[in-house]
Amino acid sequence: MLATAIDLRSDTVTRPTAAMRRAMHDAEVGDDVYAEDPSVARLEALVAERAGFEAGLFVPSGTMGNQVALAVHAQRGSEAIVPERAHVYEYELGAMAVISGLVPRFVRAPRGVPRPEDVAAAVTDSVHVAPSGVVVLENTHNRAGGTVVPLDVSLAIAEVAHAAGLPCHLDGARAWNAAAALGVPLAEVCAPFDSVSLCLSKGLGAPVGSVLVGSASFVRAAHRYRKLLGGGMRQAGVLAAAGLVAVETMSERLGEDHERARLLAEGLARLPGVSVDLESVQTNMVYATLSDAAAKVEQLKHAGVLVNAVGPSSLRFVTHADLAEGDVELALERVAKALESVAAAP
Ligand SMILES: *Cc1c(COP(=O)(O)O)cnc(C)c1O
């Protein structure tokens, strides 16, 4: 591997900025289990305000944010209606079943966007089957390519949920990316939902943490599950301080990640043996289809480009704040050369 690998595995690989580290160093703190950490309180209030909700709860991870929300929203033995390939199912280790006794029911979601009528059809109302408990959306949709759910679809699906008496949760790990792509304030992306889990440690580049937002009574209930899951943290202000810098300074620059992903996608699509669904490249991710993905990961690593395989014939490339000017061009050169030498091998 070259000394300076370009790391495109995820937007979680970013290191805290100098401003974040200074803020962490100087953070005003207290015991947050006693609700005495002023930095945590500021972060929760800021994210709640940006997202347009009454209250927020700082949690260690996006997974905890989602799972606490599901625990609050749905009864044991009920169904969580989720878009196919949703993070809450694919990457949260069955937590909805383990923690909350929920069963997922999937709806088709081409490019990450379910049709409201399919969500309506997934709602059950019979004594003979498990009742529906909660509807979940994901924006942007990670496994579908970092794709954006249009505002009218979010609204229509939340309306379906509410008409059936169901709460609607948004896995908004990358909701800031969705807002940047749609060119609207974060609050507009979050408005249709009863709760939203937002990651600070993805595109915004904070080292740790997510904020779960909702009504004041929702957050009170969520607080209990955070504690139950071991998420009560003490002087968490050292982490929240970095989160505050992330929210205040990093959300404005996400468009740059999106432009770089577009450039990367177009470059990859031109390589022989590689195909990219350019229409699904809407934010900071590129999924490339090619043969022998696992072997390609090793070849690219050797050439100085780190990526993840997501299946036997798919590689995921993610742009983020730690990329330098020219890194995308350089990564493309390295990928082209690596794949060329593979093709030329006897
Ligand atoms: C990353 C991610 C999460 C949760 O992430 P953690 O790694 O637990 O912080 C949830 N949903 C989506 C869509 C994600 O990409």
The ligand as an SDF file (V2000), in Angstrom:
LIG
                    3D

 15 15  0  0  0  0  0  0  0  0999 V2000
  -24.2530    5.0260    9.7520 C   0  0  0  0  0  0  0  0  0  0  0  0
  -25.7140    4.8800    9.6930 C   0  0  0  0  0  0  0  0  0  0  0  0
  -26.4890    4.6750   10.8390 C   0  0  0  0  0  0  0  0  0  0  0  0
  -25.9580    4.4970   12.2180 C   0  0  0  0  0  0  0  0  0  0  0  0
  -24.6800    4.5480   12.4010 O   0  0  0  0  0  0  0  0  0  0  0  0
  -23.7380    4.2850   13.6390 P   0  0  0  0  0  0  0  0  0  0  0  0
  -22.5750    3.6500   12.9710 O   0  0  0  0  0  0  0  0  0  0  0  0
  -24.4280    3.3920   14.5970 O   0  0  0  0  0  0  0  0  0  0  0  0
  -23.4430    5.6240   14.2070 O   0  0  0  0  0  0  0  0  0  0  0  0
  -27.8520    4.6150   10.6970 C   0  0  0  0  0  0  0  0  0  0  0  0
  -28.4240    4.7440    9.5060 N   0  0  0  0  0  0  0  0  0  0  0  0
  -27.7280    4.9490    8.3860 C   0  0  0  0  0  0  0  0  0  0  0  0
  -28.4490    5.1250    7.0960 C   0  0  0  0  0  0  0  0  0  0  0  0
  -26.3480    5.0140    8.4280 C   0  0  0  0  0  0  0  0  0  0  0  0
  -25.6570    5.1900    7.3080 O   0  0  0  0  0  0  0  0  0  0  0  0
  1  2  1  0
  2  3  1  0
  2 14  2  0
  3  4  1  0
  3 10  2  0
  4  5  1  0
  5  6  1  0
  6  7  2  0
  6  8  1  0
  6  9  1  0
 10 11  1  0
 11 12  2  0
 12 13  1  0
 12 14  1  0
 14 15  1  0
M  END
$$$$
